[in-house]
Amino acid sequence: MKPQVWLRIASILTLVHAVMHTIGGVFGKPQPGVAAMVVGVMQANRFPVFGVTRSYSDFYFGLGIGITIFLTVVAILLWQLGTLTRKSATELRPMLAVLTAGFVAFTVDSFFNFFWGPVVIEILIAFCLGSAIVTTEHSPLPLR
């Protein structure tokens, strides 16, 4: 497959990741029992921080929305990078390598701190990005 196809697949997977994170992670409801009790404590206890009053629940929600925003922006960028591969695929390799490394790190974080859903989709995204790098044609070095 061409790098553009790999990047389009990675873009769609990243957007799916953003949607599922928002539905399950940000707006999901905790299970009754200990999980619900912990969320209640997180919401009830507010404290001053840098001139505003917040709770750990505010931080949790804000960071969750932040991840959704990040994933959505990356999905759009991957789609745009796919378009750019028609003109300058080899020049995109360093950016794709950074994104691949980022998703590998994201996968490790998810493995140790979350569950299998994000781990699997992040592995697939990293694989697509790595495949986009491998399938770019080598252009000859310019003479200086």
N, C-alpha and C positions, 0 to 999 in steps of 0.2 A: 504494500500500500504506500501511497505517497504521504509525505509529512503533513500535508493539509488535512488529509482524512484522519490521521492520528490526532491532530490538534482539535479537529471538530468533535471527535469522540470524547477527548479529554474535556473539552468545553461543556458538552452535554452532561457528562458524568459529574463535573464540578457543580453545574447548576442543579442537578438532582441532589447532590450532597447538600447544597445550600437549602433547598426546599425541605428535605427530610430533617435537616438539623433544626430548621425553624419550627416545623410541625411537632417533632418529637422532643427536641432539646429545649427550645425556648418556650413554646406554648404547651408542652406536654404536662400532664398532671401526675403528681407523685402517687405511688401506690399507698393505699390506706395502711396505717400503722406507723412504724418508725420513720419511714421516708416522709410521710405527710407531717409528722410531728417536727421533724428537723426543718422542713420548709416553713412551718409556722413559727418556729423560733427564729429562723433567719429573717422573716418578715417583721416580727414583733420588736426585735431589738434594734433600735436606731442609735446612731452615735455621730458626733461631729467629726468631720474630716475635711481639711482644707477649706474651712468656712461654710460648708454645707452639711446637712444632716442626711445620712444615708444608712442603709442596712446592707447586710451581706446579700440579701435577696436582690436589692437594687444592683449591686455589683454583678451578681450571677446573671441577671436578666440583661444588663447592659453589655456584658462581655459576650453573652450568647447572641445578641443582636449584632454585635461587632463582628463575630465570626461569620454570621450570615451575610453581612455587607461585604466582608473580605472575600468570601467564596463567590459571591455574585460578581464582584469586580474581576476576579481572576477568571471566571467563566467567560466574561465578555472579552477580556484581554486575550485569552486563548483562541477565541473565535477570530479576533482581529489578526493575531499572529498567524493563524492558518491562512488567512488571505495574503499576508505578506510573504509566505513561503513561495508563492508563484514567482516573485521577483528576486528575493534574496534569502533563500533558505539557509545557506551556510553561515551568513552573518547573524542569524538568529540563534545559532547553536549555544553561545554563552548564556543567553537569556533562558533558553530551554533547559540548560544544565542547572541553572540556579533554581528554576521552578521545580525540576525533577528532585533536586536535593531537598527543597522545601517540603515537597509532598512525601518524600521518604521520612523526613523528620516528623512530619505531621502524623504519619502512619505509626512510627515508634511511640509517639506521645499517646495516640489513641489506643495502641495495644496495652500500654501500661496503666492508662487512666480511665479508659472508657470500655467499649465492648466491640464485638466483631463487625457490626454494620459499618461504622466509619473506617475500620481497618481495611476491610475488603475493598470499599470504593476508593480509598486513598491508594491502595496498592495498584488498582486498575488505572487510576489517573497517572501515577508515577510510571507505570509500564507504557502507557500511551505516549507520555512525554519522552521517555527514553527511546521509544520506537520512532518518534518523529526525528530525534537527533540522528539515530542510526540510518534512517532512510533518506536523509538529505544527501544530495550529490556533492561530491568534493569539487570545488572550483579550483582551477590552477592558481598558484600564488602570483600576485602581480609583480612584474619586473620593476625594479627601482633604479 
